[in-house]
């Protein structure tokens, strides 16, 4: 019962984070910290080690994101850092780096398993690794307001729905369905900001 309540609390804070980050409000990082702290406990109980570690990282990044967004602000609610797109080569590097790191981590994890058919029997863990690696990279993009981060989140959130559904975390899986919709909303909001910045 306690962990169900923690999961619900984490989901509510995560939704508040998504609304605020799409609107570029610096308070999003407070809700990010609380949500990820609660999710750390939830994923520990669910034995999803990479998701747990990812949320510890998110807690740190909530502090970094707040610091990054508040640089040069006046009044604390309107970050001076502007939304900017990145060229294709930047994203090719990100995808290549994320794929290599994921493959190495999956290799290390499978080496520790006596089961030769590891990927077939532990596909959830493999997807958890891929999702976690790209979430780390994409969170850095959010902190620096890289416009294309939303496209990464659309894919990452879809993977999360699969992982958490298969792990019995139905509330969390439902959250990430909503996250997919919020990623589309955030992309549309930031697309307008890119146009404004380009015209300045």
C-alpha positions as CSV (number, residue, x, y, z in Angstrom):
1,X,0.0,0.0,0.0
2,X,2.8,2.4,1.0
3,X,4.7,1.9,-2.3
4,X,1.5,2.3,-4.3
5,X,1.0,5.7,-2.6
6,X,4.6,6.6,-3.3
7,X,4.1,5.6,-7.0
8,X,1.0,7.8,-7.2
9,X,2.8,10.7,-5.6
10,X,5.7,10.3,-8.0
11,X,3.4,10.3,-10.9
12,X,1.6,13.5,-9.8
13,X,4.9,15.3,-9.3
14,X,6.1,14.1,-12.6
15,X,3.0,15.4,-14.4
16,X,3.5,18.8,-12.7
17,X,7.1,18.7,-14.0
18,X,6.1,18.0,-17.5
19,X,3.5,20.9,-17.6
20,X,6.0,23.3,-16.2
21,X,9.0,22.3,-18.3
22,X,6.9,22.7,-21.5
23,X,6.0,26.2,-20.3
24,X,9.7,26.9,-19.5
25,X,8.9,27.6,-15.8
26,X,11.9,27.1,-13.6
27,X,9.7,25.5,-10.8
28,X,9.7,22.3,-12.9
29,X,13.0,21.3,-11.4
30,X,11.5,21.2,-7.9
31,X,8.8,18.7,-9.0
32,X,11.4,16.8,-10.9
33,X,13.5,16.3,-7.8
34,X,10.6,15.2,-5.6
35,X,9.2,12.9,-8.3
36,X,12.5,11.2,-9.0
37,X,13.2,10.7,-5.3
38,X,9.9,8.8,-4.9
39,X,10.5,6.8,-8.1
40,X,13.9,5.8,-6.8
41,X,12.2,4.0,-3.9
42,X,9.5,2.5,-6.2
43,X,12.0,1.1,-8.7
44,X,14.2,-0.3,-5.9
45,X,11.3,-2.3,-4.7
46,X,10.5,-3.4,-8.3
47,X,14.1,-4.6,-8.7
48,X,14.6,-2.3,-11.8
49,X,18.2,-1.4,-11.0
50,X,18.9,0.7,-14.0
51,X,15.6,2.7,-13.6
52,X,16.5,3.2,-9.9
53,X,20.0,4.5,-10.8
54,X,18.5,6.6,-13.6
55,X,16.3,8.4,-11.1
56,X,19.2,9.0,-8.7
57,X,20.8,10.7,-11.7
58,X,17.6,12.7,-12.4
59,X,17.7,14.0,-8.8
60,X,21.2,15.4,-9.4
61,X,20.2,16.8,-12.8
62,X,17.2,18.5,-11.2
63,X,19.7,20.6,-9.2
64,X,21.8,21.1,-12.3
65,X,18.8,22.0,-14.5
66,X,17.6,24.6,-11.9
67,X,21.1,26.1,-11.8
68,X,21.4,26.2,-15.6
69,X,18.0,27.7,-16.2
70,X,18.3,30.4,-13.5
71,X,21.6,31.8,-14.8
72,X,21.0,35.5,-15.7
73,X,17.3,35.5,-14.7
74,X,15.4,38.4,-13.2
75,X,12.7,37.3,-10.8
76,X,13.5,33.6,-11.0
77,X,10.6,32.4,-13.2
78,X,11.8,33.4,-16.7
79,X,15.0,31.6,-17.6
80,X,17.4,33.6,-19.9
81,X,18.7,30.5,-21.7
82,X,16.9,30.2,-25.0
83,X,15.6,27.2,-26.9
84,X,17.9,26.3,-29.7
85,X,17.9,23.5,-32.4
86,X,21.0,21.4,-33.0
87,X,22.4,20.2,-36.4
88,X,21.9,16.6,-37.6
89,X,25.5,15.7,-36.9
90,X,25.0,16.5,-33.2
91,X,22.2,14.0,-33.1
92,X,24.1,11.4,-35.0
93,X,26.8,11.6,-32.4
94,X,24.3,11.3,-29.6
95,X,22.6,8.3,-31.1
96,X,25.9,6.6,-31.9
97,X,27.2,7.2,-28.3
98,X,24.0,6.1,-26.7
99,X,23.9,2.9,-28.8
100,X,27.6,2.0,-28.1
101,X,27.2,2.6,-24.3
102,X,23.9,0.6,-24.3
103,X,25.6,-2.3,-26.1
104,X,28.6,-2.3,-23.7
105,X,26.3,-2.3,-20.6
106,X,24.1,-5.1,-22.1
107,X,27.2,-7.1,-22.8
108,X,28.6,-6.7,-19.3
109,X,25.2,-7.6,-17.9
110,X,24.8,-10.7,-20.1
111,X,28.3,-11.8,-19.2
112,X,27.2,-12.1,-15.6
113,X,24.4,-14.4,-16.6
114,X,24.8,-18.1,-16.9
115,X,21.9,-18.1,-19.4
116,X,23.1,-18.2,-23.0
117,X,19.7,-17.0,-24.2
118,X,20.0,-13.8,-22.1
119,X,18.3,-11.4,-24.4
120,X,15.3,-13.6,-24.9
121,X,14.7,-14.1,-21.2
122,X,15.8,-10.7,-19.9
123,X,14.7,-8.4,-22.7
124,X,13.1,-6.1,-20.0
125,X,16.5,-5.5,-18.5
126,X,18.0,-4.8,-22.0
127,X,15.3,-2.3,-22.8
128,X,15.8,-0.8,-19.3
129,X,19.5,-0.2,-20.1
130,X,18.7,1.4,-23.5
131,X,16.0,3.6,-22.0
132,X,18.3,4.6,-19.1
133,X,21.3,5.5,-21.3
134,X,19.3,7.7,-23.7
135,X,17.4,9.3,-20.8
136,X,20.7,10.4,-19.3
137,X,21.8,12.0,-22.6
138,X,18.4,13.5,-23.3
139,X,18.1,15.0,-19.8
140,X,21.3,17.0,-20.5
141,X,19.6,18.3,-23.6
142,X,16.7,19.5,-21.6
143,X,19.0,21.3,-19.2
144,X,20.6,23.1,-22.1
145,X,17.2,23.6,-23.9
146,X,18.1,21.6,-27.0
147,X,14.9,21.8,-29.1
148,X,15.0,18.2,-30.4
149,X,15.0,16.6,-27.0
150,X,11.2,16.1,-27.3
151,X,11.7,13.6,-30.2
152,X,14.0,11.5,-28.0
153,X,11.5,11.6,-25.2
154,X,8.7,10.3,-27.5
155,X,10.7,7.1,-28.1
156,X,12.1,6.8,-24.6
157,X,8.6,7.1,-23.1
158,X,7.3,4.5,-25.5
159,X,10.0,2.1,-24.2
160,X,9.1,2.9,-20.6
161,X,5.5,1.9,-21.2
162,X,6.6,-1.5,-22.4
163,X,9.1,-2.0,-19.6
164,X,6.8,-0.9,-16.7
165,X,3.8,-2.7,-18.1
166,X,5.8,-5.9,-18.2
167,X,7.1,-5.3,-14.7
168,X,3.6,-4.9,-13.2
169,X,4.0,-1.1,-12.6
170,X,0.7,-0.2,-14.2
171,X,0.4,3.3,-12.7
172,X,3.9,4.2,-13.9
173,X,3.2,2.7,-17.3
174,X,0.1,4.9,-17.5
175,X,2.2,7.9,-16.6
176,X,4.5,7.3,-19.5
177,X,1.6,7.0,-21.9
178,X,0.7,10.5,-20.7
179,X,4.4,11.4,-21.1
180,X,4.2,10.6,-24.8
181,X,1.4,13.1,-25.2
182,X,3.2,15.7,-23.1
183,X,6.3,15.2,-25.3
184,X,4.2,16.1,-28.3
185,X,2.8,19.1,-26.4
186,X,6.3,20.2,-25.3
187,X,7.6,19.9,-28.8
188,X,4.8,22.1,-30.1
189,X,5.4,24.7,-27.4
190,X,9.2,24.8,-28.0
191,X,8.7,24.9,-31.8
192,X,7.0,28.2,-31.3
193,X,9.9,29.4,-29.1
194,X,12.4,28.4,-31.8
195,X,10.5,30.5,-34.3
196,X,10.5,33.4,-31.9
197,X,14.2,33.1,-31.2
198,X,15.0,32.8,-34.9
199,X,13.2,36.0,-35.6
200,X,15.0,38.0,-32.9
